[in-house]
Amino acid sequence: MRVGVHGATGRMGRLVLAEVLAARDLALHAAVTHPASSLVGVDAGELAGAGATGTTLSADPAVLRGADVIVDFSHPTALPALLTAVDGTALISGTTGLDRAGEALIADYATRAPVLRADNFSTGVAVLRHVVRQAAALLPEWDAEIVEAHHSRKVDSPSGTARALIQSIEAGRGAPAHHVHGREGIVGARPTGDIGVHALRLGDVIGEHTVSFGGSGEVVHLGHTAVERRVFAVGAVRAARWLAGRPTGGYRFAQVVGLEPTPSA
Ligand SMILES: NC(=O)c1ccc[n+]([C@@H]2O[C@H](COP(=O)([O-])OP(=O)(O)OC[C@H]3O[C@@H](n4cnc5c(N)ncnc54)[C@H](OP(=O)(O)O)[C@@H]3O)[C@@H](O)[C@H]2O)c1
């Protein structure tokens, strides 16, 4: 199976390259980075610490055409050029911070290719979302607050995973909620039903999420800590194997890990 890597020079891209190059059943089709990157022309394997491969980093997303699947961890602004260049190729995307237009672009691409976009490719977070949904259904009147922590270089806030956890709470309650991002000043008593979201940006933290439910006289905390960034690359490559060859459409990581059924072809 031939895998194309987009955003290949980034923290995640290098880890995806390393996973692809280490796997016997996968071959690196092409690796693409930012057009202005000084790493264009560098051997992708050397960048990933896996030795020379003969595949050099390109600035042209069109070289990803012909891959069985593309794995993307880049930037929302990179997606329009990528999707135009590789129309029809299966796509795994972990890029976060998409606005409505970006989400619509991905949804439109899913009418022409199999697509799986996820804010978090860790199995543990997939299970956390599942458990949070159940807890929210069982504790519908309780206050719900999310605290997330990430490294200081992260550009979007709150994290895509925090947004996904909001969706899990709302799905469990069966109703949308008002979201409160941080609090300051005389904000008054907490309205019932709000979901509070708080983003910490600290040093090298890879990713921590805690969802707390507060009731009368007790609090429940459900949480996840990513100990190694590699866990996201492993999950994305697992998803890539799962997605390649599937029919056109949008898929979810929860289907890859067996938490949700996959529609039959
Ligand atoms: N879903 C998940 O499980 C998960 C896990 C971790 C991270 N993420 C997300 O994945 C994304 C990347 O994270 P990261 O930590 O790897 O970031 P990063 O180190 O900044 O890497 C971003 C990569 O995208 C490239 N890029 C930026 N703009 C581009 C453009 N216009 N065209 C082509 N390439 C472009 C960068 O190239 P230059 O270096 O040359 O700018 C770099 O190779 C972020 O959105 C992050 O939140 C998701």
The ligand as an SDF file (V2000), in Angstrom:
LIG
                    3D

 48 52  0  0  0  0  0  0  0  0999 V2000
   -5.5490   14.7000   14.9530 N   0  0  0  0  0  0  0  0  0  0  0  0
   -4.5310   14.4300   15.7860 C   0  0  0  0  0  0  0  0  0  0  0  0
   -4.4420   13.3480   16.4130 O   0  0  0  0  0  0  0  0  0  0  0  0
   -3.4480   15.4630   15.9450 C   0  0  0  0  0  0  0  0  0  0  0  0
   -2.3340   15.2300   16.7710 C   0  0  0  0  0  0  0  0  0  0  0  0
   -1.3290   16.1950   16.8050 C   0  0  0  0  0  0  0  0  0  0  0  0
   -1.4310   17.3500   16.0160 C   0  0  0  0  0  0  0  0  0  0  0  0
   -2.5320   17.5470   15.2590 N   0  0  0  0  0  0  0  0  0  0  0  0
   -2.6990   18.6970   14.3620 C   0  0  0  0  0  0  0  0  0  0  0  0
   -1.9180   18.4360   13.1940 O   0  0  0  0  0  0  0  0  0  0  0  0
   -1.4860   19.6970   12.6420 C   0  0  0  0  0  0  0  0  0  0  0  0
    0.0360   19.6820   12.5200 C   0  0  0  0  0  0  0  0  0  0  0  0
    0.6010   19.5850   13.8190 O   0  0  0  0  0  0  0  0  0  0  0  0
    2.1830   19.6250   14.0420 P   0  0  0  0  0  0  0  0  0  0  0  0
    2.3860   19.6410   15.5120 O   0  0  0  0  0  0  0  0  0  0  0  0
    2.8370   18.5660   13.2180 O   0  0  0  0  0  0  0  0  0  0  0  0
    2.5120   21.0820   13.4200 O   0  0  0  0  0  0  0  0  0  0  0  0
    3.8340   21.6020   12.7390 P   0  0  0  0  0  0  0  0  0  0  0  0
    5.0260   20.9820   13.3830 O   0  0  0  0  0  0  0  0  0  0  0  0
    3.7190   23.0960   12.6890 O   0  0  0  0  0  0  0  0  0  0  0  0
    3.7620   21.0150   11.2420 O   0  0  0  0  0  0  0  0  0  0  0  0
    2.8870   21.5210   10.2600 C   0  0  0  0  0  0  0  0  0  0  0  0
    3.3590   21.0300    8.9020 C   0  0  0  0  0  0  0  0  0  0  0  0
    2.4960   21.5410    7.8770 O   0  0  0  0  0  0  0  0  0  0  0  0
    3.2820   22.2920    6.9480 C   0  0  0  0  0  0  0  0  0  0  0  0
    2.5110   23.3950    6.3910 N   0  0  0  0  0  0  0  0  0  0  0  0
    2.0870   24.5130    7.0160 C   0  0  0  0  0  0  0  0  0  0  0  0
    1.4100   25.3030    6.1420 N   0  0  0  0  0  0  0  0  0  0  0  0
    1.4460   24.6390    4.9530 C   0  0  0  0  0  0  0  0  0  0  0  0
    0.9550   24.9470    3.6440 C   0  0  0  0  0  0  0  0  0  0  0  0
    0.2720   26.0810    3.3950 N   0  0  0  0  0  0  0  0  0  0  0  0
    1.1750   24.0310    2.6400 N   0  0  0  0  0  0  0  0  0  0  0  0
    1.8470   22.8770    2.8780 C   0  0  0  0  0  0  0  0  0  0  0  0
    2.3410   22.5490    4.0870 N   0  0  0  0  0  0  0  0  0  0  0  0
    2.1340   23.4330    5.1060 C   0  0  0  0  0  0  0  0  0  0  0  0
    4.4660   22.7680    7.7590 C   0  0  0  0  0  0  0  0  0  0  0  0
    5.5450   23.1700    6.9280 O   0  0  0  0  0  0  0  0  0  0  0  0
    6.6070   24.2610    7.5190 P   0  0  0  0  0  0  0  0  0  0  0  0
    7.2460   23.5870    8.7160 O   0  0  0  0  0  0  0  0  0  0  0  0
    7.5520   24.4890    6.4010 O   0  0  0  0  0  0  0  0  0  0  0  0
    5.7970   25.4720    7.8940 O   0  0  0  0  0  0  0  0  0  0  0  0
    4.7650   21.4990    8.5380 C   0  0  0  0  0  0  0  0  0  0  0  0
    5.3700   20.5260    7.7170 O   0  0  0  0  0  0  0  0  0  0  0  0
   -2.0380   20.7640   13.5910 C   0  0  0  0  0  0  0  0  0  0  0  0
   -3.2750   21.2070   13.0700 O   0  0  0  0  0  0  0  0  0  0  0  0
   -2.2300   20.0220   14.9020 C   0  0  0  0  0  0  0  0  0  0  0  0
   -3.1900   20.6160   15.7420 O   0  0  0  0  0  0  0  0  0  0  0  0
   -3.5390   16.6210   15.2050 C   0  0  0  0  0  0  0  0  0  0  0  0
  1  2  1  0
  2  3  2  0
  2  4  1  0
  4  5  1  0
  4 48  2  0
  5  6  2  0
  6  7  1  0
  7  8  2  0
  8  9  1  0
  8 48  1  0
  9 10  1  0
  9 46  1  0
 10 11  1  0
 11 12  1  0
 11 44  1  0
 12 13  1  0
 13 14  1  0
 14 15  2  0
 14 16  1  0
 14 17  1  0
 17 18  1  0
 18 19  2  0
 18 20  1  0
 18 21  1  0
 21 22  1  0
 22 23  1  0
 23 24  1  0
 23 42  1  0
 24 25  1  0
 25 26  1  0
 25 36  1  0
 26 27  1  0
 26 35  1  0
 27 28  2  0
 28 29  1  0
 29 30  1  0
 29 35  2  0
 30 31  1  0
 30 32  2  0
 32 33  1  0
 33 34  2  0
 34 35  1  0
 36 37  1  0
 36 42  1  0
 37 38  1  0
 38 39  2  0
 38 40  1  0
 38 41  1  0
 42 43  1  0
 44 45  1  0
 44 46  1  0
 46 47  1  0
M  CHG  2   8   1  16  -1
M  END
$$$$
